[in-house]
Amino acid sequence: MNKIIASAAALALVATAGIASAETYGSIGVQNSKTSKSDSSLNSINARVGKKITPHFGVEGEAAVGTNSDTNATGTYKQTHRLGAYAVGYLPVTENIELIGRAGVSNTRLKRPEGVNMVENGNAFDYGVGAQYKVNDTYAVRGDYTRSEYREKHGDSDTVSLNLVRKF
């Protein structure tokens, strides 16, 4: 699945490389995921790269690495990584504010207690909303919420993130 996600993100970026109105951006930020089955709260650092193909549509890829562990009655959990590829919709509200919606797929890996399998680990369908405030022509601040629904009854997670976005 990781190869599929990486290939889809690379193909989307290459396919849009020649579009004159395309805007490339990257971001770095922090996020927190609350998980249902493992009942944990996991923080991570994320990086995104994307291309806004039209004023209302784009694609982006995301990678995140966990920064903390959370311990509960079943043991200790830590996110090792998360990779995702998304279609992104933009709705301008003012000159400096736009609403964002995104949907895609991700793959998450958790370090988890021995013998615990049915947790938020593996492939998921993701969807979410957010907003972005343009500070100037180069930088923006973005906050968003993403819901991940994992395959094979592995639960779900709710992730909030705050990112500094740079347009290239």
N, C-alpha and C positions, 0 to 999 in steps of 0.2 A: 504494500500500500504506500510506503514511503516513496518508492520509485514512481508510482502513479501520480502522487501529489506533486513531487518535484518536476516530473515531466509535464504535467498539466500547467503548472505555473510557468515553466520555461517556455513552453509552446505558446502560451497566451502572450507573454512578453515579446517573444520574437515575432509573432503574427501581427502585433500592433506597432512594431518598431518604425514602420514607414508612415504612419498616420501623422499628418502635420499637426493636428490639434491635440495629439497625445501629450500628456504631462506625466513625467516620471517622478516618483517620490519615494522616500525612505523614512522610516521612523524607528525610534527606540523608546521603550517605555517599561512600565511595571504593571503587573496584573496579579489578581487574586482569584483563585478558583475555589468555590464551595462545592463539595462533592456529595452525592446522595448516599451511595452504598458504603463508601469508606468513611463517611461522616468526617471529612477532613477539610481544612482550610490551607491551601497551598499557594505560596507566592512564587512568582517567577519574573525574569527579565525577558522581554520580547523584542524582536526586531522584525520589521515588515518592509517589503519592497513592493511597489505597485505602479500601475500605469492607469491614469485616468484617460480613457480612450475618447470619450465625448464629455460634455459638461455634466451628463447624467449617468454615465456608466463607466466602470473600470474593472480591473482585476488586481488581486494582490496575493502575495505569499507571506507566510508568517512562520517564524521559528521562535521557540521559547525554551528557556532552561530554568529549572527549579532552583530556588534559593533557600528554602527552609524545609524542615520536617514537621509533621504533625502527629502526635501520639494520642490514641484513644484506647478504648477497651479492647479492640482487636489487634492493636500493635501500632507500629510507626510507618508512616507513609511519606514519600517524597516524590515529586514529579522530576523525572530525569530529563525528558524532552517533550516537546509538542511541535508538530509540523502541520501546516494547513495551507490550503489554496481556496480562494474565494472569488465570487463575482460580487461586485460592489455597486450599489446605486447611490446617487447623490441628489439631494434636493436643496437647491439654494434657498435660503430664507431671507438673508440680507446680503450686502456686499461682502461681509466678513464671516458670516455664519452659514453653515450648511448641515443638513441632517444626512445621516448615512445609514444605509441598510446593507447587510451582507449575508450571503449564504454560501456554503461550501462544505468541504470535507477536511477532516484532520485525523492525525494519528498521535496518540498520547501514550507515554510509557511511565509507569509508576514503579518505584521500589516499594514493595509491600511485604507484609509478614509472610513467612513460609506457609504454604498451604492455602493462602487466600487468593482466589482466582476471580471471582465475580465482582470486580470493582471497575472503576472508571479507567480502563486500560484498553488500548487498541484503537480501532477505527470508529469515527463518529460522524454524524451529520450535524453541521453547525449552522446557526442562524442568529442574527442579532441586529441591534440598532445602536446608533451613537450620534454624536454631534462634533463638529470641528469648527474651531474659531481661528480665522486667519489673522495672525499677529502683524505680518507684513507680506510682501510679495514672495518671500522665501520660506518663512516659518509659520507653522500653525500648531495649535494644541488640540488634541483629539481625545475624547473620552468615549468609551463604548462598552456595551454589554453583549456577551455571546453565550448562547445556550448550546451545549453539546449533548447530543443523544447518542450514546454508545450502542453498538451492535450487540446482539446475542445477550440481551438483558444484563448488560454490564453497568447499568445505571446512567446517570446524567450529571452534568456539572454546569454551574453558572459562573461565568468569568466576567469581572469588570477590569477595565484597563485604562491607563492614562499614558498618552504618548506625546512626544515631541516629534513633529513631522517636518521634514525638510524637502522642499521641491527642488528638483535638479533641472 
